[in-house]
Amino acid sequence: MTGIRLVELAQGTIRGLEEAGICSFRGIPYAAAPVGALRFAAPQSPPRVAVVDATSYGATVSTPPQRSPEIDALLPDPVRPGDQPLNLNIWTPDVSARLPVLVWIHGGGFVTGAGSTEVFDGSAFARDGVVVVTINYRLAVEGFVALPGAVANRGLLDQVAALEWVRDHIAAFGGDPDLVTVAGESAGAMAVSTLLSMPRARGLFRRAIAQSGAGHHVHSADEAAFVAELFAADLGVELSCDAVAAIPVDDLHQALNRVLGSATASEDPRGRRIRRLGVQPVVDGDVLPARPVEAIGAGAGADVDLLIGTNTDEYGLFVEATGLAARLDEEMLAGLVGRLGDDVAALLPSYREDAPGASPERLFRDVQADWFFVVPMLRLLEARRAATGRTHVYQLAWNPPTYGGRLGACHTLEIPFVFDTLADPWGQDLRGVDAPQRLADEMHRAWVSFVTTGDPGWPAYAPDLGVLRFDAGDGRASEVVLDPHARTRDRWAGLALQ
């Protein structure tokens, strides 16, 4: 039976639902609507209203479509129209309690995604004594493209505003503002690592979880300007807030999609080229004073407990699930790896030595996953050597039977296991309809334990470099493996990551 639950805040009465012992509040504004003069401004406080109807999800951020139709079909973003996308969702078992809090930041390359994707439903966490908050933040042009006269890193500032809202109001929903964990996957994990380094986010969370993302995914000011120049040139307008604001949103999205492809394939006369994401936070000297991994190495976030990890075959999603595997030959392999830089291309023979007879598709998946996910994680772990907060590392190794067993433990695969939402159709064609519930039980329990105590159930990473490898295939049990990334660390030693 479903009932109404009311929570009184200074911004108004929040009207949510209670069902089966879980209260949910959806679409609560944590900042003013980013329209008109606020479109490219820093987030402002939400206006006071009599009642906030939080019985259904609020508007989603308008984003470009996925550039891969295959991924769009496998991992669809919800579309909910409206002019107030800066909202958040809460699940709690008891509004009168004082429980640990998990704030989830969705992924999507800083251009797509939504906090209201149903696979992020927080009911299982609430069932197990954790208050869950999922957020929306400005993406793509609205959140991250560098526009003259606009505030930089608007999407990051939205995330900080959401965390400040949690600090100020989560106690009314049964959460402990002094026991907040910020977590995310992919670009969400990159955002977590970035927040870990940011002065403006200091003190807003006690623990952090980074799933398949670390501290290298930011632009320099020159790189951000390069992307913005390409964007304005594609639109045929001057690079200004007013000029961009006058373009219909769908046209902005289509232009950005074109630029996301050309920015990684183009090089301007000054030698600028984008080797990671086309749109991402920028080191602006203010909101983001330094590259996150470097700030963390200098001590930023040292007192925050960290759980971080990757999946063993991240690029299976982008190669096998998109059909690229069937087209990837030696010529394409050389071109794709070459775009990462001559120093990375020089590593290809050592990958061949480790996997004699491996196909071009297999080699590309291994090199690209190390460059994009694994090595940045290892560099972040090195940067946290002097951290006083504990660091725990995991690896998901379960290989689903889908795609003839060729997919591997690919990017995004862990999310429904962590949230214990295997019944949700999002990503089900990747994991299969019979994905092991016992693996969901294990991963979900580890995340609950970390959020609650700072200990997910296995030893900290230092000094033995122990990693908990989650698996549930062929009768294998999850186990602590000592330094499973040793070969990757040695191979990439001394190479600067762009």
WOKAQUI-V735086 format. One record per residue. N is the residue number from 1. OMEGA is omega in whole degrees, -180 to 180 (999 if undefined). BURIAL is # if it has 24 or more other C-alpha atoms within 12 Angstrom, else .. Layout:
n = (N | N)
omega = (OMEGA | OMEGA)
burial = (BURIAL | BURIAL)
This chain:
n = (1 | 2 | 3 | 4 | 5 | 6 | 7 | 8 | 9 | 10 | 11 | 12 | 13 | 14 | 15 | 16 | 17 | 18 | 19 | 20 | 21 | 22 | 23 | 24 | 25 | 26 | 27 | 28 | 29 | 30 | 31 | 32 | 33 | 34 | 35 | 36 | 37 | 38 | 39 | 40 | 41 | 42 | 43 | 44 | 45 | 46 | 47 | 48 | 49 | 50 | 51 | 52 | 53 | 54 | 55 | 56 | 57 | 58 | 59 | 60 | 61 | 62 | 63 | 64 | 65 | 66 | 67 | 68 | 69 | 70 | 71 | 72 | 73 | 74 | 75 | 76 | 77 | 78 | 79 | 80 | 81 | 82 | 83 | 84 | 85 | 86 | 87 | 88 | 89 | 90 | 91 | 92 | 93 | 94 | 95 | 96 | 97 | 98 | 99 | 100 | 101 | 102 | 103 | 104 | 105 | 106 | 107 | 108 | 109 | 110 | 111 | 112 | 113 | 114 | 115 | 116 | 117 | 118 | 119 | 120 | 121 | 122 | 123 | 124 | 125 | 126 | 127 | 128 | 129 | 130 | 131 | 132 | 133 | 134 | 135 | 136 | 137 | 138 | 139 | 140 | 141 | 142 | 143 | 144 | 145 | 146 | 147 | 148 | 149 | 150 | 151 | 152 | 153 | 154 | 155 | 156 | 157 | 158 | 159 | 160 | 161 | 162 | 163 | 164 | 165 | 166 | 167 | 168 | 169 | 170 | 171 | 172 | 173 | 174 | 175 | 176 | 177 | 178 | 179 | 180 | 181 | 182 | 183 | 184 | 185 | 186 | 187 | 188 | 189 | 190 | 191 | 192 | 193 | 194 | 195 | 196 | 197 | 198 | 199 | 200 | 201 | 202 | 203 | 204 | 205 | 206 | 207 | 208 | 209 | 210 | 211 | 212 | 213 | 214 | 215 | 216 | 217 | 218 | 219 | 220 | 221 | 222 | 223 | 224 | 225 | 226 | 227 | 228 | 229 | 230 | 231 | 232 | 233 | 234 | 235 | 236 | 237 | 238 | 239 | 240 | 241 | 242 | 243 | 244 | 245 | 246 | 247 | 248 | 249 | 250 | 251 | 252 | 253 | 254 | 255 | 256 | 257 | 258 | 259 | 260 | 261 | 262 | 263 | 264 | 265 | 266 | 267 | 268 | 269 | 270 | 271 | 272 | 273 | 274 | 275 | 276 | 277 | 278 | 279 | 280 | 281 | 282 | 283 | 284 | 285 | 286 | 287 | 288 | 289 | 290 | 291 | 292 | 293 | 294 | 295 | 296 | 297 | 298 | 299 | 300 | 301 | 302 | 303 | 304 | 305 | 306 | 307 | 308 | 309 | 310 | 311 | 312 | 313 | 314 | 315 | 316 | 317 | 318 | 319 | 320 | 321 | 322 | 323 | 324 | 325 | 326 | 327 | 328 | 329 | 330 | 331 | 332 | 333 | 334 | 335 | 336 | 337 | 338 | 339 | 340 | 341 | 342 | 343 | 344 | 345 | 346 | 347 | 348 | 349 | 350 | 351 | 352 | 353 | 354 | 355 | 356 | 357 | 358 | 359 | 360 | 361 | 362 | 363 | 364 | 365 | 366 | 367 | 368 | 369 | 370 | 371 | 372 | 373 | 374 | 375 | 376 | 377 | 378 | 379 | 380 | 381 | 382 | 383 | 384 | 385 | 386 | 387 | 388 | 389 | 390 | 391 | 392 | 393 | 394 | 395 | 396 | 397 | 398 | 399 | 400 | 401 | 402 | 403 | 404 | 405 | 406 | 407 | 408 | 409 | 410 | 411 | 412 | 413 | 414 | 415 | 416 | 417 | 418 | 419 | 420 | 421 | 422 | 423 | 424 | 425 | 426 | 427 | 428 | 429 | 430 | 431 | 432 | 433 | 434 | 435 | 436 | 437 | 438 | 439 | 440 | 441 | 442 | 443 | 444 | 445 | 446 | 447 | 448 | 449 | 450 | 451 | 452 | 453 | 454 | 455 | 456 | 457 | 458 | 459 | 460 | 461 | 462 | 463 | 464 | 465 | 466 | 467 | 468 | 469 | 470 | 471 | 472 | 473 | 474 | 475 | 476 | 477 | 478 | 479 | 480 | 481 | 482 | 483 | 484 | 485 | 486 | 487 | 488 | 489 | 490 | 491 | 492 | 493 | 494 | 495 | 496 | 497 | 498)
omega = (-178 | 177 | 179 | 176 | -179 | 175 | -178 | 174 | 177 | -179 | 178 | 177 | -179 | -175 | -179 | -177 | 173 | -179 | 178 | 176 | 179 | 175 | 177 | 179 | -171 | 175 | 179 | 177 | 173 | 178 | 178 | 179 | -178 | -179 | 179 | -178 | -179 | -173 | -179 | -178 | 173 | -180 | 179 | -178 | 179 | 178 | 176 | 176 | -178 | -177 | 171 | 178 | -178 | -179 | 177 | -177 | 176 | -179 | 173 | 175 | 177 | -175 | 173 | 174 | 174 | 179 | 175 | 178 | 179 | 179 | 178 | 179 | -178 | -173 | -173 | 174 | 174 | 177 | 180 | -174 | 177 | -177 | 178 | -179 | -179 | -176 | -180 | -177 | -176 | 169 | -179 | 178 | -172 | -178 | -180 | -178 | 173 | -169 | 175 | -172 | 173 | 176 | -174 | 177 | -176 | 175 | -179 | 175 | -178 | 178 | -180 | 176 | -180 | 176 | -179 | 173 | -169 | 179 | 177 | 179 | -174 | -174 | -178 | 176 | 179 | 176 | -176 | 170 | 178 | 174 | -177 | 175 | 172 | -171 | 164 | 177 | -178 | -175 | 168 | -178 | -176 | -171 | -168 | 180 | -176 | -180 | 178 | 179 | 178 | 174 | 179 | 173 | -177 | 179 | 176 | 179 | 174 | 180 | 177 | 179 | 178 | 178 | 176 | 176 | 177 | 179 | -173 | -168 | -171 | 178 | 179 | 179 | 178 | -179 | 179 | -178 | 178 | -178 | -178 | 171 | 174 | -173 | 177 | -179 | 179 | 177 | 175 | 177 | 175 | 177 | 178 | 179 | 178 | 177 | 178 | -177 | -169 | 176 | -177 | -179 | -176 | 178 | -178 | 177 | -177 | -179 | -179 | 177 | -180 | -179 | 177 | 177 | -177 | -165 | -179 | -171 | 174 | 174 | 161 | 179 | 179 | 179 | 178 | 179 | 178 | 179 | -179 | 179 | 176 | -179 | 180 | 179 | 178 | 179 | -177 | -180 | 173 | -179 | 179 | 178 | -177 | -179 | 180 | -179 | -178 | -178 | 176 | -174 | -179 | 178 | 176 | -178 | -180 | 178 | -180 | 177 | 178 | -178 | 180 | 176 | -175 | -177 | -180 | -179 | -175 | 173 | -177 | -176 | 180 | 175 | -179 | 178 | -177 | -177 | 178 | -179 | 179 | 178 | 179 | 180 | -178 | 174 | -174 | 179 | -178 | 177 | 179 | -173 | -175 | 174 | -173 | -177 | 179 | 178 | 178 | 176 | 178 | 175 | 179 | 178 | -175 | -178 | -178 | 173 | -176 | 168 | -174 | 178 | 178 | 173 | -171 | -178 | -174 | -171 | 171 | 178 | -172 | -178 | -177 | -174 | 180 | -177 | 180 | -177 | -176 | -177 | -170 | 178 | -177 | 180 | 179 | 178 | -180 | 180 | -178 | 179 | 178 | 179 | 179 | 180 | -178 | -178 | 177 | 179 | -179 | 179 | -173 | 178 | -180 | 174 | 177 | -180 | -179 | -177 | -179 | 178 | -180 | 179 | 174 | 179 | -180 | -180 | 179 | 180 | -178 | -179 | -176 | 180 | 178 | -177 | -173 | -173 | -168 | -178 | 174 | 177 | 180 | 178 | 177 | 177 | 176 | -179 | -178 | -178 | -177 | -178 | 175 | 174 | -179 | 177 | 177 | -176 | 177 | 174 | 175 | -176 | -177 | -180 | -179 | -180 | -177 | -180 | 179 | -179 | -176 | -173 | -176 | 176 | -167 | 179 | 180 | -171 | -174 | -169 | -179 | 174 | 180 | -178 | -176 | -179 | -178 | -179 | -179 | -177 | -179 | 178 | -176 | 177 | 174 | -174 | -176 | -175 | -178 | 177 | -170 | 178 | -179 | 176 | 175 | 178 | -176 | -179 | 180 | 179 | 179 | 180 | 177 | -179 | 180 | 180 | -175 | -171 | -173 | -179 | -179 | 177 | 175 | -174 | 175 | -173 | 179 | 6 | -170 | -178 | 180 | -179 | 176 | 179 | 178 | 178 | 178 | -178 | 177 | 177 | -179 | 178 | 173 | -176 | 174 | 179 | -178 | 175 | 179 | -178 | -175 | -179 | 179 | -180 | -179 | -178 | -175 | -179 | 177 | 179 | 176 | 178 | 178 | 999)
burial = (. | . | . | . | # | # | # | . | # | . | . | . | . | # | # | # | # | # | . | . | . | # | # | # | # | # | # | # | # | # | # | # | # | # | . | . | . | # | # | # | # | # | # | # | . | # | . | . | . | . | . | # | # | # | # | . | # | # | # | # | # | # | # | # | # | # | # | . | . | . | # | . | . | # | # | # | # | # | . | . | . | . | . | # | # | # | # | # | # | # | # | # | # | # | # | . | . | # | # | # | # | # | # | # | # | # | # | # | # | # | # | # | # | # | # | # | # | # | # | # | # | # | # | # | # | # | # | # | # | # | # | # | # | # | # | # | # | # | # | # | # | # | # | # | # | # | # | . | . | # | # | # | # | # | # | # | # | # | # | # | # | # | # | # | # | # | # | . | # | # | # | # | # | # | # | # | # | # | # | # | # | # | # | # | # | # | # | # | # | # | # | # | # | # | # | # | # | # | # | # | # | # | # | # | # | # | # | # | # | # | # | # | # | # | # | # | # | # | # | # | # | . | # | # | # | # | # | # | # | # | # | # | . | # | # | . | . | . | # | # | # | . | . | # | # | . | . | . | . | . | # | # | # | # | # | # | # | # | # | # | # | # | # | # | # | . | . | . | . | . | . | # | # | # | # | # | # | # | # | # | # | # | # | # | . | . | # | # | # | # | # | # | # | # | # | # | # | . | # | # | # | # | # | # | # | # | # | # | # | # | # | # | # | # | # | # | # | # | # | # | # | # | . | # | # | . | . | # | . | . | . | . | # | # | . | # | # | # | # | # | # | . | . | # | # | . | # | # | . | . | # | . | . | . | . | . | . | . | . | # | # | # | # | # | # | # | # | # | # | # | # | # | # | # | # | # | # | # | # | # | # | # | # | # | # | . | # | . | # | # | # | # | # | # | # | # | # | # | # | # | . | # | . | . | . | # | # | # | # | # | # | # | # | # | # | # | # | # | # | # | # | # | # | # | . | # | # | # | # | # | # | # | . | . | # | # | # | . | # | # | # | # | # | # | # | # | # | # | # | # | # | # | # | # | # | # | # | # | # | # | # | . | . | . | # | # | # | # | # | # | # | # | . | . | . | . | . | # | . | # | # | . | . | # | # | . | . | # | . | . | # | # | . | . | . | . | # | #)
